[in-house]
Amino acid sequence: QVQLVESGGGLVQAGGSLRLSCGASGSISSINAMGWYRQAPGKQRESVAHITSAGNTDYLDSVKGRFTISRDNSKNTVFLQMNSLKPEDTAIYYCFANIGAWGTTYWGQGTQVTVSS
């Protein structure tokens, strides 16, 4: 089994910053992509950012230039640095990891990010 544990969410004023972390543990052969989704109240879950094992990244258009995703492969951990936060960034943020030759995707429990205006 694989577990993903997130940390770093919280309440911040507009314009502020937060750094999310997500560590994977358990039966891990190799991690392909890692990343973050988010879901705001009444909205569908959307992809925020992801990073491949080679370090290639992709971002949701609305967060480009403000969010930066990175990973520490030695610790099976992915980070999301969020700067210039806006109230519309308020959501539950979920990390994911795509693992092994079969590409099984695992999810974290979610961490709340609230940006006040």
For each residue, the residues with C-beta under 8 A, 3 or more apart:
1: 26 27
2: 24 25 26 27 28 97 99 104 106
3: 24 25 26 106
4: 22 23 24 95 96 97 106 107 108 109
5: 22 23 25 108 109
6: 9 20 21 22 93 94 95 108 109 110 111
7: 20 21 22 111
8: 18 19 20 21 111
9: 6 18 20 93 111 112 113
10: 18 112 113 114
11: 114 115 116
12: 16 17 18 85 113 114 115 116
13: 16 115 116
14: 85 86 87 115 116 117
15: 84 85
16: 12 13 85 115
17: 12 81 82 83 84 85
18: 8 9 10 12 82 85 113
19: 8 79 80 81 82
20: 6 7 8 9 36 79 80 82 93 95 111 113
21: 6 7 8 77 78 79
22: 4 5 6 7 34 36 77 78 79 95 97 108
23: 4 5 75 76 77
24: 2 3 4 28 31 34 76 77 97 99 106
25: 2 3 5 28 76
26: 1 2 3
27: 1 2
28: 2 24 25 31 76 99 100
29: 99 100 101
30: 53 99 100 101
31: 24 28 34 53 73 76 97 98 99
32: 52 53 98 99 100 103
33: 50 51 52 53 96 97 98
34: 22 24 31 50 51 71 78 95 96 97 98
35: 47 48 49 50 51 69 78 95 96
36: 20 22 47 48 49 50 69 78 80 93 94 95 96
37: 45 46 47 48 93 94 96
38: 45 46 48 89 91 92 93 94 113
39: 43 44 45 46 91 92 94
40: 43 88 90 91 92
41:
42:
43: 39 40 46 91
44: 39
45: 37 38 39 94
46: 37 38 39 43 60
47: 35 36 37 50 60
48: 35 36 37 38 59 60 63 67 80 93
49: 35 36 57 58 59 60 63 67 69 80
50: 33 34 35 36 47 57 58 69 96
51: 33 34 35 55 56 57 69 70 71 78
52: 32 33 55 56 57
53: 30 31 32 33 73
54:
55: 51 52 71
56: 51 52
57: 49 50 51 52 69
58: 49 50
59: 48 49 63 64 67 69
60: 46 47 48 49 63 64
61: 64
62: 88
63: 48 49 59 60 66 67 82 89
64: 59 60 61 67
65:
66: 63 82 83 84 85
67: 48 49 59 63 64 80 81 82 83
68: 80 81 83
69: 35 36 49 50 51 57 59 78 79 80 81
70: 51 78 79 81
71: 34 51 55 77 78 79
72: 75 76 77 78 79
73: 31 53 76
74:
75: 23 72
76: 23 24 25 28 31 72 73 97
77: 21 22 23 24 71 72
78: 21 22 34 35 36 51 69 70 71 72 95 97
79: 19 20 21 22 69 70 71 72
80: 19 20 36 48 49 67 68 69 93
81: 17 19 67 68 69 70
82: 17 18 19 20 63 66 67 85 89 113
83: 17 66 67 68
84: 15 17 66
85: 12 14 15 16 17 18 66 82 89 113 115
86: 14 89 115
87: 14 90 115 116 117
88: 40 62 115
89: 38 63 82 85 86 113 115
90: 40 87 113 114 115
91: 38 39 40 43 113
92: 38 39 40 110 111 112 113
93: 6 9 20 36 37 38 48 80 110 111 112 113
94: 6 36 37 38 39 45 107 108 109 110 111
95: 4 6 20 22 34 35 36 78 107 108
96: 4 33 34 35 36 37 50 105 106 107 108
97: 2 4 22 24 31 33 34 76 78 105 106
98: 31 32 33 34 103 104 105
99: 2 24 28 29 30 31 32 103 104 105 106
100: 28 29 30 32 103 104
101: 29 30
102:
103: 32 98 99 100
104: 2 98 99 100
105: 96 97 98 99
106: 2 3 4 24 96 97 99
107: 4 94 95 96
108: 4 5 6 22 94 95 96 111
109: 4 5 6 94
110: 6 92 93 94
111: 6 7 8 9 20 92 93 94 108
112: 9 10 92 93
113: 9 10 12 18 20 38 82 85 89 90 91 92 93
114: 10 11 12 90
115: 11 12 13 14 16 85 86 87 88 89 90
116: 11 12 13 14 87
117: 14 87
